[in-house]
Amino acid sequence: MTTSSSLSAPVKLANGKVQYASGGGLALLTLCNPPANGYSVEMMRDLDEAILRARFDDAVQVIVLAGAGEKFFCAGADIALLSTLSPTQKYYFCLHANETLQRLERTPKLVIAALSGHCVGGGLEIALACDLRIARRDSGKCGLPEVALGVLPGTGGTQRLARLLGRSKAIELMVSGATFDYDRALALGVVSEVRDALDDARFLEDVLGFAASFTTPQRAAMSVGHIKAAVHGGVDVPLDVGLALERELQAKLFASEDAREGLRAYVEKRKAQFKGA
């Protein structure tokens, strides 16, 4: 099982706002901007670079996104910074953040958010761009409270939350600015799972172990990535277009060594040993 000890020593990227470590088929991207891991232009640039690094590394099969410290996954945009920007600069700030999170969403590798501490505003918007969200019970609140600032969730929140929960519930949560604990988030469908852990370090170990279950040799990581690509590429287009995409991706998988191994193992009644090829 992959644990933090299996990862390389974390390296801070150019602006020092994201740490990157990898090993055992995983890449761990850690937001680190104390005191609340609020994101800025510099953090988004670092996150963008980290996503690209994980995307181009053939050894990375699953990406885990976490926040540094016990209290915050991410408290959203740095409001003090935003207040100093012109309207045009604010627009480009949001545009770049959107592009970064779309890159994360479109990378054909499973992305898991490890939510320990508060995950509000833009922090939740970052988490919503991940494929799975696993939270540490009683560690904090989540929600999109931007309405209290006279703005809207501008890093994909209005779009991804509505797609996740449906229009009415998403609007209700955003216009009320409600924040809620992770058990409520689980009931709503905002997070995938809530886990008990005594502290942040043990929680992260647990999530890394879970993430490793989607890597080779026990899981066909290429199949996992293609499932993600089929869902993201097909869910918002006409059914016939989505089915065509699904067929093309399936054809690529049928031609893979892993598919041959999976089918062979099934016939031979043994556990498949996948290679990610």
NORFEN-V129593 format. One record per helix or strand. SS is the DSSP state (~ for helix, > for strand). FROM is the first residue (numbers start at 1). LEN is the number of residues. If there is no record, write none. Layout:
SS,FROM,LEN / SS,FROM,LEN
//
This chain:
~,4,3 / >,11,2 / >,18,6 / >,26,6 / >,39,1 / ~,41,16 / >,62,6 / >,72,3 / >,77,1 / ~,79,4 / ~,87,20 / >,110,6 / >,118,3 / ~,122,7 / >,132,5 / >,141,3 / ~,146,4 / ~,157,9 / ~,167,10 / >,179,3 / ~,182,7 / >,193,3 / ~,200,13 / ~,221,14 / ~,239,16 / ~,257,11
//
